[in-house]
Amino acid sequence: MKYARANIIGGKEYPEIRGCVFFKETTDGVLLTAQIKGLPQSNDNCKGRFFGFHIHEGSSCSGNSEDEFADAKSHYNPTNCAHPFHAGDLPPLIENNGYAYMSVLIDKFKIQDIIGKVVIIHDSPDDFTSQPSGNSGKKIACGKIEEFIILLSYVDML
């Protein structure tokens, strides 16, 4: 089996954001599991926060003074599909007291295709309509996708 992970770190405005996105290749696609903490919370008990969540084609979480994650580039879209059908378009993260957990099975890519790309969390939800990226707002956190090797001992296999 192939595995990958991205360690998520918040930007200057949201340094408390931390988390990990795991990728596990299966026969039916890639199982993506995200665990994120430190997300900005809603002050309204009747409203939670939704955050845009995408794989971007860039290979770095660096940027410039206007966009600290500018080098993440655009959504990962190797087949030039319209939004929201980019390979990198993911379901939104749903904040719960600053924490989000999500697991989803995706058949739009294989792990080897996304190694070296980045995962971005945006400060607004993706509207799944606007071109080219769903009007999901500012990039607030980023993590580079790297191959992850799980070593099992003989005892673990019993």
C-alpha positions as CSV (number, residue, x, y, z in Angstrom):
1,M,0.0,0.0,0.0
2,K,1.1,3.6,-0.6
3,Y,0.7,6.4,1.9
4,A,1.3,10.1,2.0
5,R,0.8,12.9,4.5
6,A,0.8,16.7,4.7
7,N,1.6,18.4,7.9
8,I,-0.6,21.5,8.0
9,I,0.7,24.8,9.5
10,G,-1.3,28.0,9.7
11,G,-0.1,31.2,8.3
12,K,0.9,34.4,10.1
13,E,-2.7,35.4,10.7
14,Y,-3.6,32.0,12.0
15,P,-0.5,30.5,13.6
16,E,-2.5,28.2,15.9
17,I,-3.8,26.1,13.0
18,R,-2.0,22.7,13.0
19,G,-3.0,19.3,11.7
20,C,-2.3,16.4,9.4
21,V,-3.8,15.1,6.2
22,F,-3.2,11.4,5.6
23,F,-3.6,9.7,2.2
24,K,-3.9,5.9,1.8
25,E,-4.2,4.3,-1.6
26,T,-6.8,1.6,-1.8
27,T,-8.2,-0.4,-4.7
28,D,-11.2,2.0,-4.9
29,G,-9.3,5.2,-4.8
30,V,-7.4,7.3,-2.2
31,L,-8.7,7.5,1.3
32,L,-8.0,11.0,2.6
33,T,-8.3,11.7,6.3
34,A,-7.8,15.2,7.7
35,Q,-7.5,16.2,11.4
36,I,-7.1,19.9,11.9
37,K,-7.1,22.0,15.1
38,G,-6.9,25.7,15.9
39,L,-9.3,26.8,13.1
40,P,-11.0,30.2,13.5
41,Q,-14.4,29.7,15.2
42,S,-17.7,31.3,14.6
43,N,-19.1,33.5,17.3
44,D,-22.6,32.5,16.4
45,N,-23.9,29.3,18.1
46,C,-26.3,28.8,15.1
47,K,-23.5,29.0,12.5
48,G,-20.4,27.0,12.2
49,R,-17.5,27.7,9.9
50,F,-16.8,26.0,6.7
51,F,-13.4,26.1,5.1
52,G,-12.4,25.6,1.5
53,F,-10.0,22.6,1.3
54,H,-8.0,21.8,-1.9
55,I,-4.9,20.2,-3.2
56,H,-3.0,22.8,-5.2
57,E,-0.5,22.2,-8.0
58,G,2.4,24.1,-6.4
59,S,5.2,22.4,-4.5
60,S,5.8,25.0,-1.7
61,C,4.0,26.7,1.1
62,S,6.0,29.9,0.6
63,G,4.8,33.1,-1.0
64,N,5.0,36.9,-0.8
65,S,3.8,39.8,1.2
66,E,0.4,39.8,-0.5
67,D,-0.2,36.0,-0.4
68,E,2.0,34.1,2.0
69,F,1.1,30.8,0.2
70,A,1.3,32.2,-3.4
71,D,3.7,29.4,-4.4
72,A,0.9,26.9,-3.8
73,K,-0.4,28.1,-7.2
74,S,-3.9,27.0,-8.5
75,H,-6.0,23.9,-7.7
76,Y,-4.5,20.6,-8.9
77,N,-6.2,20.1,-12.2
78,P,-4.2,17.8,-14.6
79,T,-7.2,17.1,-16.8
80,N,-8.3,20.7,-17.2
81,C,-11.8,20.1,-15.8
82,A,-14.1,23.0,-14.8
83,H,-14.5,23.8,-11.1
84,P,-15.7,21.9,-9.0
85,F,-14.4,18.9,-10.9
86,H,-10.7,19.6,-10.5
87,A,-8.8,16.6,-9.2
88,G,-7.7,18.8,-6.2
89,D,-11.3,19.9,-5.3
90,L,-12.1,18.4,-1.9
91,P,-15.1,18.6,0.4
92,P,-15.1,21.5,2.8
93,L,-13.7,21.2,6.3
94,I,-16.4,21.8,8.9
95,E,-15.2,23.5,12.1
96,N,-16.4,22.2,15.4
97,N,-15.0,24.3,18.4
98,G,-11.8,25.0,16.3
99,Y,-11.4,21.4,15.3
100,A,-12.2,19.6,12.0
101,Y,-12.1,15.9,11.1
102,M,-12.9,14.5,7.7
103,S,-12.4,11.3,5.8
104,V,-13.4,10.9,2.2
105,L,-12.6,8.4,-0.6
106,I,-11.5,10.0,-3.9
107,D,-10.8,8.3,-7.2
108,K,-9.5,11.4,-9.1
109,F,-5.8,10.8,-8.5
110,K,-3.3,8.3,-7.2
111,I,-0.8,9.1,-4.4
112,Q,2.1,9.2,-6.8
113,D,0.3,12.0,-8.7
114,I,0.1,14.3,-5.7
115,I,3.5,13.7,-4.0
116,G,5.2,17.1,-3.8
117,K,1.9,19.1,-4.2
118,V,0.4,21.1,-1.3
119,V,-2.9,21.0,0.6
120,I,-4.5,24.4,1.3
121,I,-7.1,25.5,3.8
122,H,-9.0,28.7,2.7
123,D,-10.8,31.0,5.1
124,S,-14.2,30.7,3.3
125,P,-16.2,27.8,2.0
126,D,-15.9,26.8,-1.7
127,D,-19.1,27.8,-3.5
128,F,-18.6,24.9,-6.0
129,T,-19.6,27.3,-8.8
130,S,-17.3,30.3,-9.3
131,Q,-14.5,29.8,-11.8
132,P,-11.7,28.9,-11.5
133,S,-11.5,28.2,-7.8
134,G,-14.9,28.5,-6.0
135,N,-14.4,31.9,-4.4
136,S,-13.0,30.2,-1.3
137,G,-11.1,33.2,-0.1
138,K,-7.6,33.7,1.4
139,K,-5.3,30.8,2.0
140,I,-4.9,30.4,5.8
141,A,-2.9,27.2,6.2
142,C,-0.8,24.9,4.0
143,G,1.1,21.6,4.1
144,K,3.3,19.8,1.5
145,I,2.3,16.3,0.6
146,E,5.1,13.8,1.2
147,E,5.4,10.1,0.9
148,F,4.8,8.3,4.2
149,I,6.2,4.9,4.9
150,I,4.7,2.8,7.6
151,L,6.9,0.1,9.0
152,L,5.2,-2.9,10.6
153,S,7.0,-5.2,12.9
154,Y,6.3,-8.9,12.8
155,V,4.2,-8.6,16.0
156,D,2.0,-5.9,14.3
157,M,1.2,-8.4,11.5
158,L,0.0,-11.1,13.8
